């Protein structure tokens, strides 16, 4: 308490004779915020060892900083030191809410973020961040309609309306797609369609006003919304708007973007044309490599597998290290060969992927694909041997590589392989343990739902299934998972 009082006293008093009081205020609050954030980073670095006693004084410190200089009193200035004071105070208030949420106080955090939205309306960047965070908190609290309202309010904001940032807000441009996805997950397809129509009009108006570097991200935002609506021609037309004003060095990347959007929009002929154009203008992995990858997928849709294989081969042979494109191209090549009935070549690709990129998610998927093939062609002994070998390999990786993504992806693959081997109880235990290790990971939460279904299907497993679903309803970060856990639990109670 003494420390909090000292902070309030220090921040609340402007020493006489120190020059411009606004500059002095900016120096004081930014210094206080810097030290508070440094302390926060040290606490967060402790990971699971951090305790509530570590976070409580941090929350009080950020609250003291925000209270000393209410952002609403400084935010009227369009720029300059006063605006900087307002932004620093608003960031402190945002951090206060974030720590409250971390301490398990979602109700308190949600109220703080709601207050920020009103009091700091003149700071759009803070409002955007607060709406995103508040929507997640409302989801965790089970207040789904209010969370949807937050996402709708975010989607309705002007993506270019934040004077404190350069370029349109990616979060505002993404908001309509997230909102539509959440609505569809709840079976509200008409509302999702309406949201996308409104977003198309809203973002198209912003695109018409856009100038300079703002045009491309706005065009991409409109294009994504139209693609989500199923408007392939409109999606491509939006991106073409960005081409005339592009600098020479930007043209290859924009052409590659057109190819990717044409693929999403279901226009494979346009994909091939734009990809060839992009690859002819640039020889980099980022442009030419992505263009070949997109073109290969278009050739698949056009029913020309030889052309698709040639483009996948081009990615793998053009560069000594194809980077992130390597495992994707190799997997898609293997998948295509598998579908063409060339199993031995496909298997060789799957094995090569596992050897070259052993910790990549697609390496785990490749191992499962090999097992699945033996199951599908009725080769149970080969399936068993392949699954056992894959599990041994994954166990070694999990024991030697502590990367969290590897632990999660490997753990999920291991559980599915155990199911293939006919060991559902072990798979159930593995999925539950994975969820306990990664309680806020959406893939682990989906695995926990599967574990609950496995528990329900075995004798004496109903109690455990109910416990898993109750935990997901309380704590899952995904509203979709919470609703699914609730629906499954209700169905289970009705059955039993």
C-alpha positions as a printed NumPy array, in Angstrom:
array([[  0.   ,   0.   ,   0.   ],
       [  2.839,   2.391,   0.824],
       [  4.338,   1.775,  -2.62 ],
       [  1.008,   2.483,  -4.348],
       [  0.584,   5.669,  -2.359],
       [  4.106,   6.729,  -3.273],
       [  3.428,   6.163,  -6.951],
       [  0.234,   8.188,  -6.773],
       [  1.991,  10.986,  -4.965],
       [  4.934,  11.021,  -7.336],
       [  2.798,  10.969, -10.451],
       [  0.185,  13.372,  -9.155],
       [  2.566,  16.23 ,  -8.399],
       [  4.248,  18.313, -11.052],
       [  7.367,  19.937,  -9.704],
       [  7.494,  23.69 , -10.192],
       [ 10.192,  25.102, -12.43 ],
       [ 10.689,  21.968, -14.543],
       [  9.746,  23.566, -17.85 ],
       [  6.682,  22.672, -19.923],
       [  4.305,  20.851, -17.556],
       [  2.935,  18.689, -20.372],
       [  6.404,  17.481, -21.347],
       [  7.129,  16.853, -17.684],
       [  3.914,  14.845, -17.36 ],
       [  4.827,  12.766, -20.375],
       [  8.276,  12.009, -18.976],
       [  6.89 ,  11.018, -15.586],
       [  4.136,   8.735, -16.821],
       [  6.24 ,   7.053, -19.516],
       [  8.99 ,   6.42 , -16.98 ],
       [  6.506,   4.918, -14.514],
       [  4.929,   2.784, -17.251],
       [  8.342,   1.57 , -18.43 ],
       [  9.309,   0.369, -14.963],
       [  5.894,  -1.259, -14.387],
       [  6.099,  -3.125, -17.696],
       [  9.66 ,  -4.232, -16.945],
       [  8.442,  -5.645, -13.634],
       [  5.57 ,  -7.348, -15.438],
       [  7.967,  -9.003, -17.901],
       [ 10.054, -10.346, -15.026],
       [  6.972, -11.842, -13.391],
       [  5.702, -13.352, -16.651],
       [  9.13 , -14.865, -17.299],
       [  8.571, -17.044, -14.227],
       [  5.8  , -18.859, -16.089],
       [  3.92 , -21.335, -13.933],
       [  6.037, -20.35 , -10.92 ],
       [  4.439, -16.898, -10.822],
       [  1.861, -16.544,  -8.036],
       [ -1.057, -14.247,  -7.393],
       [  1.081, -12.449,  -4.813],
       [  3.386, -11.466,  -7.708],
       [  0.567, -10.129,  -9.876],
       [ -1.481,  -8.28 ,  -7.256],
       [  1.023,  -5.423,  -6.716],
       [  1.446,  -5.141, -10.482],
       [ -2.276,  -4.639, -10.929],
       [ -2.243,  -1.934,  -8.244],
       [  0.774,  -0.249,  -9.851],
       [ -0.858,  -0.018, -13.288],
       [ -4.098,   1.197, -11.683],
       [ -2.156,   3.947,  -9.874],
       [ -0.501,   5.115, -13.097],
       [ -3.829,   5.259, -14.948],
       [ -5.524,   7.081, -12.075],
       [ -2.792,   9.719, -11.787],
       [ -3.343,  10.905, -15.363],
       [ -6.881,  10.041, -16.543],
       [ -6.563,   9.507, -20.28 ],
       [ -9.906,  11.202, -20.919],
       [ -8.421,  14.521, -19.697],
       [ -5.52 ,  14.374, -22.154],
       [ -6.881,  12.573, -25.218],
       [ -8.514,  15.618, -26.821],
       [ -5.149,  16.648, -28.259],
       [ -4.771,  15.177, -31.775],
       [ -1.022,  14.791, -31.323],
       [  1.943,  15.931, -29.297],
       [  2.945,  15.385, -25.661],
       [ -0.607,  15.526, -24.286],
       [ -1.666,  12.761, -26.651],
       [  1.326,  10.709, -25.527],
       [  0.257,  11.109, -21.901],
       [ -3.245,   9.894, -22.782],
       [ -1.867,   6.85 , -24.636],
       [  0.441,   5.922, -21.764],
       [ -2.378,   6.21 , -19.237],
       [ -4.694,   4.126, -21.42 ],
       [ -2.004,   1.449, -21.838],
       [ -1.617,   1.319, -18.068],
       [ -5.373,   0.849, -17.65 ],
       [ -5.348,  -1.864, -20.299],
       [ -2.507,  -3.684, -18.52 ],
       [ -4.409,  -3.408, -15.251],
       [ -7.347,  -5.23 , -16.857],
       [ -5.067,  -7.821, -18.454],
       [ -3.502,  -8.683, -15.111],
       [ -6.939,  -8.888, -13.5  ],
       [ -7.915, -11.443, -16.174],
       [ -4.692, -13.362, -15.614],
       [ -5.504, -13.531, -11.905],
       [ -8.833, -15.181, -12.732],
       [-10.917, -12.027, -12.454],
       [-12.565, -12.046, -15.874],
       [-15.611, -10.251, -14.513],
       [-13.437,  -7.443, -13.125],
       [-11.285,  -7.324, -16.268],
       [-14.311,  -7.209, -18.54 ],
       [-15.699,  -4.239, -16.608],
       [-12.352,  -2.422, -16.835],
       [-12.141,  -2.962, -20.592],
       [-15.744,  -1.776, -20.991],
       [-14.822,   1.376, -19.065],
       [-11.829,   1.925, -21.35 ],
       [-14.052,   1.712, -24.434],
       [-16.18 ,   4.593, -23.13 ],
       [-13.622,   6.812, -21.417],
       [-10.953,   6.453, -24.105],
       [-13.186,   6.671, -27.168],
       [-10.785,   9.304, -28.543],
       [ -8.017,   6.666, -28.625],
       [ -9.198,   4.159, -31.279],
       [ -6.181,   1.883, -30.898],
       [ -6.954,   1.308, -27.231],
       [-10.644,   0.804, -28.004],
       [ -9.75 ,  -1.867, -30.597],
       [ -7.492,  -3.728, -28.168],
       [-10.078,  -3.457, -25.391],
       [-12.889,  -4.796, -27.556],
       [-10.817,  -7.792, -28.583],
       [ -9.809,  -8.558, -25.006],
       [-13.299,  -7.946, -23.636],
       [-14.854, -10.3  , -26.21 ],
       [-12.502, -13.084, -25.106],
       [-13.269, -12.431, -21.438],
       [-17.012, -12.489, -22.123],
       [-16.585, -15.814, -23.923],
       [-14.806, -17.232, -20.887],
       [-17.63 , -15.96 , -18.684],
       [-20.199, -17.701, -20.897],
       [-21.759, -14.385, -21.972],
       [-21.684, -15.274, -25.642],
       [-24.22 , -12.775, -26.984],
       [-22.33 ,  -9.908, -25.364],
       [-19.086, -11.241, -26.85 ],
       [-20.686, -11.267, -30.29 ],
       [-21.837,  -7.677, -29.746],
       [-18.245,  -6.666, -28.989],
       [-17.03 ,  -8.3  , -32.179],
       [-19.803,  -6.613, -34.167],
       [-18.831,  -3.23 , -32.692],
       [-15.204,  -3.874, -33.639],
       [-16.199,  -4.802, -37.204],
       [-18.135,  -1.533, -37.489],
       [-15.107,   0.631, -36.62 ],
       [-13.209,   2.598, -39.254],
       [-10.08 ,   0.544, -40.076],
       [ -8.222,   3.769, -40.94 ],
       [ -9.59 ,   5.784, -38.033],
       [ -6.656,   5.438, -35.633],
       [ -4.391,   8.507, -35.891],
       [ -1.809,   6.87 , -33.632],
       [ -0.884,   4.064, -36.026],
       [  0.364,   3.81 , -39.594],
       [ -1.951,   1.924, -41.93 ],
       [ -5.332,   0.265, -41.439],
       [ -5.968,  -1.845, -38.353],
       [ -5.559,  -5.541, -39.137],
       [ -7.828,  -6.398, -36.197],
       [-10.701,  -4.315, -37.592],
       [-10.234,  -5.825, -41.054],
       [-10.287,  -9.336, -39.568],
       [-13.234,  -8.707, -37.25 ],
       [-16.069,  -9.372, -39.772],
       [-14.597, -12.775, -40.646],
       [-14.269, -13.746, -36.978],
       [-17.799, -12.516, -36.271],
       [-19.249, -14.481, -39.194],
       [-17.357, -17.611, -38.152],
       [-18.649, -17.342, -34.572],
       [-22.223, -16.834, -35.807],
       [-22.046, -19.851, -38.113],
       [-20.653, -21.973, -35.271],
       [-23.855, -21.152, -33.389],
       [-26.049, -22.063, -36.363],
       [-26.906, -18.432, -37.136],
       [-26.129, -18.49 , -40.84 ],
       [-28.524, -15.68 , -41.767],
       [-26.924, -13.362, -39.219],
       [-23.472, -14.313, -40.517],
       [-24.518, -13.499, -44.095],
       [-25.926, -10.166, -42.934],
       [-22.711,  -9.335, -41.066],
       [-20.618, -10.057, -44.164],
       [-22.895,  -7.942, -46.384],
       [-22.566,  -5.035, -43.98 ],
       [-18.801,  -5.491, -43.786],
       [-18.528,  -5.528, -47.586],
       [-20.268,  -2.161, -47.824],
       [-18.377,  -0.706, -44.846],
       [-14.909,  -1.76 , -46.005],
       [-15.615,  -0.937, -49.646],
       [-16.367,   2.637, -48.572],
       [-13.065,   2.732, -46.687],
       [-11.284,   1.398, -49.775],
       [-12.839,   4.128, -51.921],
       [-11.394,   6.714, -49.5  ],
       [ -8.029,   4.962, -49.223],
       [ -4.825,   6.488, -50.495],
       [ -1.236,   5.357, -50.873],
       [ -0.047,   2.45 , -48.761],
       [ -3.503,   2.044, -47.183],
       [ -5.02 ,   0.76 , -50.432],
       [ -3.512,  -2.736, -50.492],
       [ -4.525,  -3.862, -46.952],
       [ -7.984,  -2.345, -47.46 ],
       [ -8.347,  -4.121, -50.813],
       [ -7.262,  -7.379, -49.195],
       [ -9.813,  -6.865, -46.417],
       [-12.639,  -6.331, -48.893],
       [-11.436,  -9.307, -50.92 ],
       [-11.45 , -11.646, -47.905],
       [-14.965, -10.582, -46.955],
       [-16.23 , -11.129, -50.49 ],
       [-14.515, -14.509, -50.683],
       [-16.27 , -15.453, -47.419],
       [-19.546, -14.452, -49.077],
       [-18.788, -16.706, -52.053],
       [-18.346, -13.735, -54.402],
       [-15.302, -14.91 , -56.389],
       [-15.484, -12.2  , -59.035],
       [-15.901,  -9.454, -56.441],
       [-13.011, -10.776, -54.383],
       [-10.658, -10.548, -57.346],
       [-12.028,  -7.164, -58.411],
       [-11.205,  -5.738, -54.991],
       [ -7.56 ,  -6.777, -55.259],
       [ -7.242,  -5.451, -58.789],
       [ -8.034,  -2.003, -57.396],
       [ -4.666,  -2.088, -55.623],
       [ -2.598,  -2.81 , -58.743],
       [ -2.61 ,   0.556, -60.585],
       [ -0.974,   2.45 , -57.726],
       [  1.652,  -0.181, -56.961],
       [  5.328,   0.629, -57.227],
       [  7.379,  -1.605, -59.525],
       [  8.865,  -3.541, -56.609],
       [  5.378,  -4.159, -55.19 ],
       [  3.872,  -5.663, -58.347],
       [  5.174,  -9.266, -57.911],
       [  3.882,  -9.495, -54.352],
       [  0.505,  -8.07 , -55.311],
       [  0.256, -10.462, -58.25 ],
       [  1.012, -13.339, -55.884],
       [ -1.72 , -12.009, -53.576],
       [ -4.148, -12.009, -56.487],
       [ -3.246, -15.638, -57.193],
       [ -3.89 , -16.635, -53.573],
       [ -7.218, -14.82 , -53.505],
       [ -8.255, -16.362, -56.822],
       [ -7.591, -19.796, -55.316],
       [ -9.756, -19.001, -52.287],
       [-12.423, -17.599, -54.566],
       [-12.545, -20.741, -56.704],
       [-11.116, -19.322, -59.943],
       [ -8.229, -21.702, -60.783],
       [ -7.645, -20.358, -64.309],
       [ -6.981, -16.907, -62.864],
       [ -4.71 , -18.48 , -60.245],
       [ -2.435, -19.934, -62.904],
       [ -2.251, -16.64 , -64.82 ],
       [ -1.45 , -14.511, -61.77 ],
       [  1.021, -17.082, -60.405],
       [  2.951, -17.208, -63.653],
       [  3.039, -13.406, -63.719],
       [  4.277, -13.202, -60.119],
       [  6.963, -15.872, -60.641],
       [  8.213, -14.123, -63.775],
       [  8.717, -10.892, -61.817],
       [ 10.503, -12.294, -58.75 ],
       [ 12.725, -15.26 , -57.934],
       [ 12.353, -15.173, -54.154],
       [ 10.821, -17.925, -52.046],
       [  8.35 , -15.412, -50.632],
       [  6.929, -14.514, -54.053],
       [  7.913, -17.138, -56.642],
       [  7.756, -20.018, -54.163],
       [  4.329, -19.028, -52.888],
       [  3.166, -18.48 , -56.469],
       [  4.23 , -22.004, -57.482],
       [  2.534, -23.459, -54.413],
       [ -0.738, -21.714, -55.21 ],
       [ -0.474, -22.619, -58.898],
       [  0.035, -26.292, -58.053],
       [ -3.174, -26.309, -56.048],
       [ -4.973, -24.647, -58.947],
       [ -3.677, -27.303, -61.366],
       [ -5.074, -29.949, -59.002],
       [ -8.491, -28.324, -59.15 ],
       [ -8.25 , -28.14 , -62.926],
       [ -7.602, -31.884, -63.073],
       [ -4.026, -31.586, -64.331],
       [ -1.945, -33.487, -61.75 ],
       [  1.238, -33.578, -63.848],
       [  1.366, -29.783, -63.911],
       [  0.688, -29.688, -60.179],
       [  3.528, -32.145, -59.468],
       [  5.862, -30.079, -61.653],
       [  5.182, -26.956, -59.592],
       [  5.671, -28.81 , -56.304],
       [  8.941, -30.18 , -57.703],
       [  9.99 , -26.655, -58.698],
       [  9.693, -25.487, -55.088],
       [ 11.747, -28.406, -53.773],
       [ 14.492, -28.17 , -56.419],
       [ 14.8  , -24.415, -57.008],
       [ 16.324, -23.542, -53.614],
       [ 18.796, -25.472, -51.489],
       [ 16.59 , -24.598, -48.538],
       [ 12.968, -23.923, -49.535],
       [ 12.258, -22.77 , -45.975],
       [  8.695, -22.988, -44.687],
       [  7.497, -23.962, -48.165],
       [  9.466, -27.226, -48.088],
       [  7.308, -29.359, -45.79 ],
       [  4.088, -27.974, -47.286],
       [  5.131, -28.69 , -50.875],
       [  6.414, -32.161, -49.994],
       [  3.244, -33.047, -48.08 ],
       [  0.919, -31.803, -50.801],
       [  2.978, -33.689, -53.394],
       [  2.706, -36.874, -51.315],
       [ -1.014, -36.355, -50.827],
       [ -1.549, -35.921, -54.564],
       [  0.461, -39.055, -55.371],
       [ -1.575, -40.934, -52.76 ],
       [ -4.818, -39.848, -54.391],
       [ -3.468, -40.832, -57.795],
       [ -2.912, -44.364, -56.51 ],
       [  0.899, -44.136, -56.548],
       [  1.319, -45.287, -52.978],
       [  4.991, -46.226, -52.981],
       [  5.983, -42.78 , -54.277],
       [  3.631, -41.131, -51.807],
       [  5.028, -43.169, -48.922],
       [  8.574, -42.18 , -49.91 ],
       [  7.547, -38.507, -49.79 ],
       [  5.884, -38.895, -46.395],
       [  9.018, -40.572, -45.011],
       [ 11.28 , -37.934, -46.57 ],
       [  9.203, -35.208, -44.942],
       [  9.54 , -36.876, -41.531],
       [ 13.298, -37.217, -41.985],
       [ 13.848, -33.63 , -43.143],
       [ 11.359, -31.876, -40.823],
       [ 10.829, -34.231, -37.858],
       [  9.146, -31.65 , -35.606],
       [  6.905, -30.038, -38.225],
       [  3.152, -30.644, -37.711],
       [  2.96 , -32.172, -41.188],
       [  5.593, -34.75 , -40.192],
       [  3.205, -36.021, -37.52 ],
       [  0.354, -35.989, -40.027],
       [  2.518, -37.925, -42.504],
       [  3.094, -40.672, -39.945],
       [ -0.66 , -40.926, -39.419],
       [ -1.262, -41.005, -43.18 ],
       [  0.998, -44.048, -43.572],
       [ -0.86 , -45.897, -40.819],
       [ -4.226, -44.882, -42.237],
       [ -3.299, -46.222, -45.675],
       [ -2.518, -49.679, -44.259],
       [ -5.818, -49.664, -42.377],
       [ -7.778, -48.65 , -45.491],
       [ -6.265, -51.409, -47.653],
       [ -6.809, -53.998, -44.913],
       [ -3.197, -54.523, -43.863],
       [ -3.663, -54.601, -40.064],
       [ -0.222, -55.966, -39.235],
       [  1.548, -53.326, -41.314],
       [ -0.686, -50.667, -39.754],
       [  0.226, -51.88 , -36.276],
       [  3.949, -51.919, -37.014],
       [  3.838, -48.437, -38.614],
       [  1.866, -47.028, -35.678],
       [  4.235, -48.541, -33.124],
       [  7.255, -47.136, -34.97 ],
       [  5.625, -43.707, -35.179],
       [  4.789, -43.715, -31.458],
       [  8.369, -44.652, -30.555],
       [  9.632, -41.803, -32.724],
       [  7.185, -39.326, -31.178],
       [  8.071, -40.481, -27.659],
       [ 11.726, -39.765, -28.422],
       [ 10.882, -36.301, -29.736],
       [  8.703, -35.501, -26.722],
       [ 11.504, -36.563, -24.393],
       [ 14.206, -34.546, -26.147],
       [ 12.439, -31.478, -27.545],
       [ 10.674, -29.225, -25.04 ],
       [  9.253, -26.803, -27.585],
       [  5.608, -26.294, -26.639],
       [  4.337, -26.629, -30.215],
       [  6.2  , -29.918, -30.635],
       [  4.842, -31.175, -27.314],
       [  1.291, -30.282, -28.336],
       [  1.373, -31.511, -31.942],
       [  3.299, -34.66 , -31.061],
       [  0.984, -35.407, -28.164],
       [ -2.103, -35.073, -30.337],
       [ -0.627, -37.316, -33.044],
       [  0.406, -39.896, -30.45 ],
       [ -3.146, -40.075, -29.094],
       [ -4.606, -40.648, -32.559],
       [ -2.073, -43.387, -33.246],
       [ -3.021, -45.088, -29.979],
       [ -6.621, -45.078, -31.181],
       [ -5.525, -46.673, -34.439],
       [ -3.8  , -49.403, -32.446],
       [ -7.073, -50.11 , -30.639],
       [ -5.963, -48.621, -27.302],
       [ -8.734, -46.076, -26.621],
       [ -8.191, -45.826, -22.869],
       [ -4.538, -44.871, -23.355],
       [ -5.569, -42.373, -26.026],
       [ -8.149, -40.904, -23.646],
       [ -5.545, -40.504, -20.897],
       [ -3.079, -38.94 , -23.33 ],
       [ -5.636, -36.374, -24.532],
       [ -6.612, -35.435, -20.976],
       [ -2.974, -35.015, -19.964],
       [ -2.346, -32.862, -23.029],
       [ -5.286, -30.637, -22.12 ],
       [ -3.95 , -30.254, -18.586],
       [ -0.589, -29.221, -20.008],
       [ -2.124, -26.764, -22.495],
       [ -5.449, -25.717, -20.924],
       [ -5.912, -22.629, -23.132],
       [ -4.865, -24.211, -26.433],
       [ -7.766, -24.715, -28.839],
       [ -6.342, -27.965, -30.289],
       [ -5.843, -29.393, -26.79 ],
       [ -9.398, -28.379, -25.886],
       [-10.727, -30.184, -28.966],
       [ -8.693, -33.194, -27.868],
       [-10.312, -33.001, -24.44 ],
       [-13.749, -33.105, -26.083],
       [-12.648, -36.254, -27.902],
       [-11.396, -37.705, -24.608],
       [-14.811, -37.052, -23.062],
       [-16.476, -38.903, -25.942],
       [-14.089, -41.835, -25.462],
       [-14.824, -41.88 , -21.732],
       [-18.577, -41.834, -22.372],
       [-18.259, -44.849, -24.664],
       [-16.586, -47.104, -22.087],
       [-18.042, -48.702, -19.001],
       [-17.664, -46.539, -15.919],
       [-16.406, -43.511, -17.843],
       [-19.418, -41.212, -17.55 ],
       [-18.198, -39.487, -14.395],
       [-14.869, -38.645, -15.982],
       [-16.573, -37.467, -19.168],
       [-18.825, -35.143, -17.151],
       [-15.805, -33.795, -15.28 ],
       [-13.916, -33.039, -18.513],
       [-16.895, -31.293, -20.073],
       [-17.548, -29.281, -16.925],
       [-13.935, -28.097, -16.992],
       [-14.245, -27.1  , -20.632],
       [-17.479, -25.21 , -19.988],
       [-15.767, -23.247, -17.22 ],
       [-12.355, -22.563, -18.696],
       [-12.14 , -23.191, -22.46 ],
       [-10.945, -20.122, -24.366],
       [-13.066, -21.07 , -27.392],
       [-16.759, -20.295, -27.193],
       [-17.377, -23.051, -29.733],
       [-15.707, -25.62 , -27.461],
       [-17.685, -24.362, -24.45 ],
       [-20.949, -24.7  , -26.315],
       [-20.012, -28.144, -27.652],
       [-19.088, -29.302, -24.137],
       [-22.395, -28.013, -22.829],
       [-24.42 , -29.646, -25.599],
       [-22.616, -32.981, -25.218],
       [-23.024, -32.873, -21.458],
       [-26.749, -32.193, -21.761],
       [-27.142, -35.012, -24.255],
       [-25.217, -37.364, -21.98 ],
       [-27.37 , -36.496, -18.979],
       [-30.507, -37.076, -21.026],
       [-29.213, -40.456, -22.24 ],
       [-28.168, -41.668, -18.826]])
